[in-house]
Amino acid sequence: METFTDYYSLLGIDAHASSDTIKAAFKKLALKYHPDVYKGDDAQERMRLLLLAYQTLSDSDERRIYDVQRAEHLGGGLNGTSASPQHSSTSGAASTARGSDRRFVFPKLDGSIATSVAFELDGFSYTLWPDDASMLRREGMLRGVASESAHRTTTNVEHYCHRCHHRWTLSSQAQQDTVCPACRARDWAEYLLLSCIHCHAVFESQEIRDKIHGSRLYFPYELFPLCPNCRRSQWCPAENERVNVLRAAEARRRALLLLGAFLVVAFVAGILLYVVVR
């Protein structure tokens, strides 16, 4: 059986560490255990594991997958956002409002965040750590996988589907469900929180993967071209940046095509002129 390596313990960091903390911890240990400095027989293996830990935790998608595996191995919570399926009152840090077809919350995701931010959305209680709350405010989106393992009772574990909002319980002795028993979604534990830069509404998407296109992750603008609360465009900073990059790339491509067409025309015109002159 393959031995599980806890990359957070290996780097000496907390499971909720930011990307900057991960990078700093890796650099410090890499300098300490570099084969040119550290002369132990396990120098190569130490560096291999450190590099693997850094590459995994510094990539958001790889880190999310690893956190799920770590939670299953340790039986604890996941990195980043911890979410509880228990019914509880909404935190005083957030107020709620109901739109035409969904709920919104307005938590205080300002730059002075020093503690976790809690709120209830669509019947599910979220607790965002400071780094996650700042990311949601700064980028307008936060993807994650809700951990149910930290909230199990003596005999049962309560699950919550982020696709259809179905709740069900499973014996703690049984294997965890791989699909939601109501909508059959395999990504029932994954969530996508979105925040509008204009009205500051926070809401959750019930769609997270495009099953028609190989189950790739949806982009926010594919789901909500306009903010569902204030109906304004360009509401997501992360999507604004992505779209601007795509537009710049398309502009460069068109410029190259026009330049190529101009050169071809100029070349043909030059040949015709040469033939006429002769």
DOPA-175561 format. One record per residue (C-alpha): residue in three letters; x, y, z. Coordinates in steps of 0.001 Angstrom, whole numbers. Example, Ala and Ser with C-alpha at 12.3 -4.5 7.8 and 13.67 -1.06 7.14 Angstrom:
ATOM res      px      py      pz
ATOM ALA   12300   -4500    7800
ATOM SER   13670   -1060    7140
***
This chain:
ATOM res      px      py      pz
ATOM MET       0       0       0
ATOM GLU    1383    3410    -999
ATOM THR    2309    5669    1914
ATOM PHE     362    8927    2095
ATOM THR    2474   12080    2480
ATOM ASP     986   15120    4196
ATOM TYR    2413   17975    2134
ATOM TYR    1295   20595    4623
ATOM SER    3205   18912    7449
ATOM LEU    6150   18378    5133
ATOM LEU    6342   22112    4423
ATOM GLY    5540   22988    8033
ATOM ILE    2497   25082    7152
ATOM ASP   -1184   25218    8043
ATOM ALA   -3766   23574    5777
ATOM HIS   -5249   27029    5130
ATOM ALA   -1937   28616    4129
ATOM SER   -1906   31160    1323
ATOM SER      61   30682   -1888
ATOM ASP    2706   33156    -672
ATOM THR    3150   31171    2551
ATOM ILE    3525   27936     581
ATOM LYS    6150   29504   -1687
ATOM ALA    8117   30949    1242
ATOM ALA    8088   27637    3129
ATOM PHE    9273   25749      51
ATOM LYS   12143   28180    -592
ATOM LYS   13308   27964    3012
ATOM LEU   13337   24146    3040
ATOM ALA   14786   23899    -472
ATOM LEU   17776   25959     618
ATOM LYS   18186   23871    3754
ATOM TYR   17970   20473    2081
ATOM HIS   19554   21223   -1268
ATOM PRO   22011   18377   -2094
ATOM ASP   24849   20907   -2294
ATOM VAL   24157   21918    1316
ATOM TYR   22553   18895    2967
ATOM LYS   24832   15855    2779
ATOM GLY   22428   13223    4088
ATOM ASP   21795   10034    2115
ATOM ASP   18159   11058    1682
ATOM ALA   18935   14459     125
ATOM GLN   17567   13570   -3312
ATOM GLU   14394   12048   -1855
ATOM ARG   13821   15062     414
ATOM MET   14112   17461   -2517
ATOM ARG   11849   15292   -4649
ATOM LEU    9092   15343   -2023
ATOM LEU    9513   19058   -1349
ATOM LEU    9242   19855   -5044
ATOM LEU    6226   17570   -5425
ATOM ALA    4544   19215   -2415
ATOM TYR    5183   22706   -3797
ATOM GLN    3992   21862   -7306
ATOM THR     806   20283   -5950
ATOM LEU    -144   22973   -3434
ATOM SER     760   25918   -5656
ATOM ASP   -1652   24748   -8362
ATOM SER   -5245   25505   -7323
ATOM ASP   -6779   22550   -9185
ATOM GLU   -4134   20068   -8007
ATOM ARG   -4435   21392   -4459
ATOM ARG   -8205   20928   -4457
ATOM ILE   -7841   17295   -5577
ATOM TYR   -5101   16663   -3005
ATOM ASP   -7197   18216    -214
ATOM VAL   -9994   15751    -941
ATOM GLN   -7540   12837    -726
ATOM ARG   -6022   14264    2459
ATOM ALA   -9443   14673    4063
ATOM GLU  -10303   11062    3288
ATOM HIS   -6957    9880    4700
ATOM LEU   -7002   11999    7856
ATOM GLY  -10760   12061    8347
ATOM GLY  -10646   15822    8860
ATOM GLY  -11661   19013    7109
ATOM LEU  -10487   20295    3764
ATOM ASN   -8163   23138    3025
ATOM GLY   -9511   26574    2272
ATOM THR  -13211   26806    2977
ATOM SER  -14852   24622    5563
ATOM ALA  -18585   24254    5228
ATOM SER  -21079   22779    7634
ATOM PRO  -24348   21151    6571
ATOM GLN  -25879   21916    9939
ATOM HIS  -28799   24342   10096
ATOM SER  -27770   27494   11869
ATOM SER  -28747   31130   11956
ATOM THR  -27009   33479    9556
ATOM SER  -23978   35210   10985
ATOM GLY  -24320   38833   12040
ATOM ALA  -21603   39633    9475
ATOM ALA  -24013   38968    6628
ATOM SER  -27559   39823    5675
ATOM THR  -29744   37867    3269
ATOM ALA  -32069   38804     457
ATOM ARG  -34165   36773   -1940
ATOM GLY  -34061   37515   -5648
ATOM SER  -36563   36329   -8214
ATOM ASP  -35228   32787   -8246
ATOM ARG  -32340   32459   -5785
ATOM ARG  -30865   33752   -2576
ATOM PHE  -28079   36250   -2058
ATOM VAL  -26021   37212     974
ATOM PHE  -23982   40351    1581
ATOM PRO  -21107   39425    3928
ATOM LYS  -18424   41954    4836
ATOM LEU  -15564   40881    2595
ATOM ASP  -13445   43994    3062
ATOM GLY   -9695   44352    3313
ATOM SER   -9735   44305    7118
ATOM ILE  -10725   40636    7317
ATOM ALA   -8856   39077   10251
ATOM THR  -11212   36284   11259
ATOM SER  -13396   33799    9440
ATOM VAL  -16612   34978    7780
ATOM ALA  -19743   32859    8260
ATOM PHE  -23020   32976    6394
ATOM GLU  -25831   30696    5252
ATOM LEU  -26694   30459    1569
ATOM ASP  -29360   28261     -21
ATOM GLY  -29686   26288    3201
ATOM PHE  -25970   25566    3569
ATOM SER  -23674   27126    6155
ATOM TYR  -20316   28422    4924
ATOM THR  -17314   29493    6978
ATOM LEU  -14655   31237    4893
ATOM TRP  -11146   31606    6217
ATOM PRO   -9587   35082    5810
ATOM ASP   -7599   34120    2681
ATOM ASP  -10695   32655    1031
ATOM ALA  -12868   35632    1959
ATOM SER  -10243   37987     529
ATOM MET  -10030   35922   -2660
ATOM LEU  -13810   35986   -3072
ATOM ARG  -13798   39783   -2628
ATOM ARG  -10779   40336   -4869
ATOM GLU  -11486   37882   -7699
ATOM GLY  -15273   37529   -7467
ATOM MET  -15191   33735   -7398
ATOM LEU  -14194   30904   -5078
ATOM ARG  -14226   27219   -6005
ATOM GLY  -13933   24466   -3438
ATOM VAL  -15071   21083   -2154
ATOM ALA  -17257   21025     955
ATOM SER  -16097   18727    3717
ATOM GLU  -18742   16642    5427
ATOM SER  -16354   14406    7380
ATOM ALA  -15768   16950   10161
ATOM HIS  -19503   17161   10878
ATOM ARG  -20456   13536   11246
ATOM THR  -22436   12259   14204
ATOM THR  -21700    9034   16047
ATOM THR  -23576    6918   13526
ATOM ASN  -24413    9075   10496
ATOM VAL  -22922   11648    8126
ATOM GLU  -25187   14297    6602
ATOM HIS  -24474   15225    2975
ATOM TYR  -25651   18214     975
ATOM CYS  -25799   18445   -2833
ATOM HIS  -24687   21804   -4209
ATOM ARG  -26381   21019   -7526
ATOM CYS  -29985   20354   -6388
ATOM HIS  -29813   21172   -2612
ATOM HIS  -30829   17626   -1666
ATOM ARG  -29840   16371    1802
ATOM TRP  -29293   12781    2796
ATOM THR  -27574   10802    5522
ATOM LEU  -25156    7936    5217
ATOM SER  -23911    5575    7879
ATOM SER  -20414    6519    9025
ATOM GLN  -19481    2878    8531
ATOM ALA  -20521    2931    4873
ATOM GLN  -18480    4182    1956
ATOM GLN  -19107    7821     972
ATOM ASP  -21593    8326   -1851
ATOM THR  -20050    9098   -5231
ATOM VAL  -23263   10544   -6685
ATOM CYS  -26202   12509   -5313
ATOM PRO  -29154   10104   -4902
ATOM ALA  -31578   12805   -6133
ATOM CYS  -29959   14382   -9236
ATOM ARG  -27170   11801   -9768
ATOM ALA  -24534   14545   -9885
ATOM ARG  -20991   13318   -9292
ATOM ASP  -19790   16801   -8341
ATOM TRP  -22380   17215   -5583
ATOM ALA  -19740   18284   -3001
ATOM GLU  -18130   20938   -5223
ATOM TYR  -19266   24523   -4905
ATOM LEU  -18725   27753   -6824
ATOM LEU  -19282   30954   -4845
ATOM LEU  -19547   34150   -6870
ATOM SER  -19486   37780   -5777
ATOM CYS  -20539   40916   -7678
ATOM ILE  -18076   43801   -7626
ATOM HIS  -20955   46277   -8019
ATOM CYS  -23635   45271   -5493
ATOM HIS  -21398   42926   -3408
ATOM ALA  -23971   40133   -3518
ATOM VAL  -22590   36640   -2927
ATOM PHE  -24403   33737   -4550
ATOM GLU  -23745   30122   -5476
ATOM SER  -23911   28503   -8885
ATOM GLN  -25829   25258   -9214
ATOM GLU  -23785   24445  -12326
ATOM ILE  -20064   23888  -11977
ATOM ARG  -19095   21507  -14814
ATOM ASP  -20069   21432  -18462
ATOM LYS  -21028   17801  -19036
ATOM ILE  -21363   18334  -22791
ATOM HIS  -17747   19462  -23127
ATOM GLY  -15919   16799  -21154
ATOM SER  -17052   17975  -17701
ATOM ARG  -14792   21022  -17852
ATOM LEU  -15314   23734  -15256
ATOM TYR  -17718   26503  -16191
ATOM PHE  -16549   30110  -16280
ATOM PRO  -18787   32563  -14342
ATOM TYR  -19765   34564  -17431
ATOM GLU  -20967   31387  -19136
ATOM LEU  -23359   30933  -16228
ATOM PHE  -24217   34555  -15449
ATOM PRO  -23424   37119  -18183
ATOM LEU  -25085   39661  -15870
ATOM CYS  -25119   39727  -12080
ATOM PRO  -28368   37941  -11119
ATOM ASN  -28954   40482   -8351
ATOM CYS  -28215   43937   -9831
ATOM ARG  -28228   42869  -13522
ATOM ARG  -24979   44681  -14315
ATOM SER  -22223   43433  -16626
ATOM GLN  -18511   42965  -15878
ATOM TRP  -19330   42038  -12300
ATOM CYS  -16546   39438  -11800
ATOM PRO  -12905   40702  -11651
ATOM ALA  -11439   37255  -12400
ATOM GLU  -13605   36931  -15503
ATOM ASN  -12873   40515  -16551
ATOM GLU   -9162   39703  -16534
ATOM ARG   -9640   36440  -18422
ATOM VAL  -11843   38065  -21064
ATOM ASN   -9387   40945  -21491
ATOM VAL   -6569   38443  -22098
ATOM LEU   -8678   36613  -24686
ATOM ARG   -9598   39883  -26400
ATOM ALA   -5954   40974  -26521
ATOM ALA   -4942   37604  -27989
ATOM GLU   -7699   37867  -30602
ATOM ALA   -6622   41420  -31471
ATOM ARG   -3041   40235  -31984
ATOM ARG   -4237   37364  -34147
ATOM ARG   -6287   39693  -36332
ATOM ALA   -3395   42125  -36609
ATOM LEU   -1112   39316  -37763
ATOM LEU   -3704   38166  -40297
ATOM LEU   -4067   41707  -41662
ATOM LEU    -304   42094  -41808
ATOM GLY       6   38766  -43593
ATOM ALA   -2704   39733  -46081
ATOM PHE   -1020   43081  -46693
ATOM LEU    2335   41412  -47339
ATOM VAL     755   38936  -49750
ATOM VAL    -995   41735  -51645
ATOM ALA    2197   43782  -51712
ATOM PHE    4166   40773  -52966
ATOM VAL    1646   40032  -55729
ATOM ALA    1499   43716  -56689
ATOM GLY    5288   43816  -56864
ATOM ILE    5386   40793  -59175
ATOM LEU    2712   42288  -61454
ATOM LEU    4546   45611  -61553
ATOM TYR    7776   43818  -62411
ATOM VAL    6092   41923  -65241
ATOM VAL    4509   45117  -66645
ATOM VAL    7766   47059  -66506
ATOM ARG    9615   44316  -68354
***
